[in-house]
Every structure is written in C-alpha cells, then in structure tokens.
C-alpha cells in the first residue's frame, strides 16, 4: 500500500488561519461530520452537549504547556539567541532547540533576563538539538514563568496577550511544548453541563512535543518517522473508558493527542490498563481504531500527520470534502480556530 503526501493536500487561504483566540472559548464554530454518511452540519461549540449521550466517556488530555520559549543573549558577545525547551533530561539539563544554532557550540554560556537565568551548552545531539544545563536561584518553574513565552506554532504571528489562552481550563501536569488545542474550546461551565448529562470525563496525559508541527518530508507517507511523546493513563481513567465501552457508550476523544494516547495504550481487545510510556504511534488511513468512537478536533494543516489521523477515522475523501466546505464557509483554522466533531 502506498499513501502519497500530496493525497492530503488542500488549498487554504492564509487569512483563515486564526491569529487570536476568541473572547469566549465555547463560542467557536463546530462542524459535525457523520463518518458513515459524510453528512455535514454547522453548529456552535457550546451545542456539543446536545450531541453527547448519557453513558458516553469524554477523554481529555490534561497536559500543561510550559512557557518554553526563552529569549537570551550570548554572555561573551551579547548576540541574541532563542532557546526552546523540548524535553527535561534530568533536573536542570534540558534538550532544546537553539536559534541560531551555529552560535551555540558546546561551552557557550547564554544569559536570560539580565542573568536571572544562565545556561551552558553541553553538547549537540540528534537533529542539531542542544543539551543545556541551567543555573538559577530559587525554583526553575517560577523563573521560567517570569521569563518564558508560550511557544506558539510558527503560523501564529500575533503576540499572545494572555498566556492562559494557550492553555486548556483543565491543564494540570506541566510538560508540553504545544497545547492540545481541541481542548481550548471547553469552559468549566461546559464541562459541568456535560457531566450533569451523565457523560463521564476521563483525564489522560500526553506531553505534546514540537514534532507535532514537523512537516512530513517523505513523499510516501509510510516512510515518515513519528516523534516520540510521553503519556500516562491512570487506573481511574482506564476504568472510566473501559466501563463506557462495556456498557455501550461511546468513547469521544478531545484532540489527536488523547486519541494517540488511548490507542497506544489499548491491548488488542481494546481494553485499557493504567500505564505510562513513550509513544510514536502514527495513525493514517487503513488504521483500525481499538477504542475511539468519535473525535472532537480542530482543523489541521494540509499534508500533516494530523489530517492523516482524521482521515483514518472518517475517510480521506470525506475529510477533504469537509475541509473544502470549511474553507467555503470561512471557518477559522489551526490552533485558535474552530472545531469539528466526527461521529
């Protein structure tokens, strides 16, 4: 079987890329796509409650984005340097992406916020990333909160006024370099209404890496190597999801990250157990879902692994047709954009 990257291309006018979050999270638009018939309906996100049934289980990713973008200066020359935190290796050693990289040879010292935070480049690792050791007084997270900026995706050019708007209202465990954006539409009130309706909510954790934005370079999609991301599923979450399945309810994932988490963790019978680990799961057409029944997700980039995942659920032609409809109806795209419910 061969899948071409170009099979997932669609034409997207630049002005449809949402640059700012809406004032009211739940007021974004919501496209309904029936994966069996291809039928499309247009709604407002807060109406999602009408389409979730008692006995369903909603799966949310409660990772928290860290303000991982640091603007610093080289201690020797004062030259500007940008550091993006990717993964904590040990207490104060992080794997990072440094721009411009050629200025960051091992031994280079970088200062942030007039020396509040200092960093030394230890070594160059795969893909040109740098291992860096940080030095500071106090608590690293507090220093980072003071100096760091949210690592917004490259297609968002506006400055974010409020850091919390690139964070879900239920974000709990720090570790992501990008937000699980389908969750940005939920408000505490909406989650309360959903629970009152008899829908259970299971929280799983997957720390989203920047690999999410890495373009597929291979023409044959099957040769693309997925980035690795850390996930965790508690016994409580596994029980809620298994129970919904056993009792005939639907498992509705919010976002591609919670989808990848539960599909990675499920056994062949589609059962979940408490576990943690790293996943490189790549879901594309032909994949058989073990647990997921329905998906709430944003509109994704052309030719991205995320469009491929959505196509695995609803069929490539139906998804591309729905995307063409979204363009025609002037839906807002990507992280701060509108959402889609595939059921």
JOCOR-V514920 format. One record per backbone hydrogen bond with DSSP energy under -0.5 kcal/mol. NH is the residue of the N-H (numbers start at 1). CO is the residue of the C=O. If there is no record, write none. Layout:
nh=NH co=CO
nh=NH co=CO
This chain:
nh=5 co=219
nh=7 co=4
nh=8 co=5
nh=9 co=6
nh=12 co=10
nh=13 co=11
nh=16 co=13
nh=17 co=14
nh=18 co=16
nh=18 co=333
nh=25 co=23
nh=27 co=24
nh=28 co=25
nh=30 co=43
nh=31 co=339
nh=32 co=41
nh=33 co=341
nh=34 co=39
nh=35 co=33
nh=38 co=34
nh=41 co=32
nh=43 co=30
nh=45 co=28
nh=46 co=26
nh=47 co=44
nh=48 co=45
nh=49 co=46
nh=50 co=47
nh=51 co=48
nh=52 co=49
nh=55 co=198
nh=56 co=53
nh=57 co=250
nh=58 co=200
nh=59 co=252
nh=60 co=58
nh=60 co=202
nh=62 co=60
nh=62 co=204
nh=64 co=173
nh=66 co=176
nh=68 co=66
nh=69 co=149
nh=70 co=68
nh=70 co=83
nh=72 co=70
nh=72 co=81
nh=73 co=111
nh=74 co=79
nh=75 co=109
nh=78 co=74
nh=81 co=72
nh=82 co=99
nh=83 co=70
nh=84 co=97
nh=85 co=68
nh=85 co=83
nh=86 co=95
nh=87 co=95
nh=89 co=87
nh=89 co=93
nh=90 co=93
nh=93 co=90
nh=94 co=92
nh=94 co=132
nh=95 co=87
nh=96 co=94
nh=96 co=130
nh=97 co=84
nh=98 co=96
nh=99 co=82
nh=103 co=100
nh=104 co=101
nh=105 co=103
nh=107 co=121
nh=108 co=105
nh=110 co=119
nh=111 co=73
nh=112 co=117
nh=113 co=71
nh=116 co=112
nh=116 co=113
nh=117 co=112
nh=118 co=135
nh=119 co=110
nh=120 co=133
nh=121 co=108
nh=122 co=120
nh=122 co=131
nh=123 co=131
nh=125 co=123
nh=125 co=129
nh=128 co=125
nh=129 co=126
nh=130 co=96
nh=131 co=123
nh=132 co=94
nh=132 co=130
nh=133 co=120
nh=134 co=92
nh=134 co=132
nh=135 co=118
nh=137 co=116
nh=142 co=139
nh=143 co=139
nh=144 co=140
nh=145 co=141
nh=146 co=142
nh=147 co=143
nh=148 co=144
nh=149 co=69
nh=151 co=66
nh=152 co=150
nh=156 co=153
nh=157 co=155
nh=163 co=161
nh=165 co=162
nh=166 co=163
nh=167 co=164
nh=171 co=168
nh=172 co=62
nh=173 co=62
nh=174 co=172
nh=175 co=64
nh=176 co=64
nh=177 co=208
nh=178 co=208
nh=181 co=179
nh=183 co=180
nh=184 co=181
nh=185 co=182
nh=186 co=183
nh=191 co=187
nh=192 co=188
nh=193 co=189
nh=194 co=190
nh=195 co=191
nh=196 co=192
nh=197 co=193
nh=198 co=195
nh=199 co=194
nh=200 co=56
nh=202 co=58
nh=202 co=200
nh=204 co=60
nh=204 co=202
nh=205 co=232
nh=207 co=230
nh=208 co=206
nh=212 co=209
nh=213 co=210
nh=214 co=211
nh=217 co=215
nh=221 co=3
nh=221 co=219
nh=223 co=220
nh=224 co=221
nh=226 co=224
nh=229 co=279
nh=231 co=277
nh=232 co=205
nh=233 co=275
nh=238 co=234
nh=239 co=235
nh=240 co=236
nh=241 co=237
nh=242 co=238
nh=243 co=239
nh=244 co=240
nh=245 co=241
nh=246 co=242
nh=247 co=243
nh=248 co=245
nh=249 co=244
nh=252 co=57
nh=252 co=250
nh=253 co=251
nh=253 co=294
nh=254 co=59
nh=255 co=253
nh=255 co=296
nh=258 co=254
nh=259 co=255
nh=260 co=256
nh=261 co=257
nh=262 co=258
nh=263 co=259
nh=264 co=260
nh=265 co=261
nh=266 co=262
nh=267 co=271
nh=270 co=267
nh=275 co=233
nh=277 co=231
nh=279 co=229
nh=283 co=281
nh=284 co=282
nh=287 co=284
nh=289 co=287
nh=293 co=251
nh=294 co=251
nh=295 co=342
nh=296 co=253
nh=297 co=295
nh=297 co=340
nh=299 co=338
nh=303 co=8
nh=304 co=301
nh=308 co=304
nh=309 co=305
nh=310 co=306
nh=311 co=307
nh=312 co=308
nh=313 co=309
nh=314 co=310
nh=315 co=311
nh=319 co=315
nh=320 co=316
nh=321 co=317
nh=322 co=318
nh=323 co=319
nh=324 co=320
nh=325 co=321
nh=326 co=322
nh=327 co=323
nh=328 co=324
nh=329 co=325
nh=330 co=327
nh=331 co=326
nh=333 co=16
nh=334 co=299
nh=337 co=334
nh=338 co=332
nh=339 co=29
nh=340 co=297
nh=341 co=31
nh=342 co=295
nh=342 co=340
nh=343 co=33
nh=343 co=341
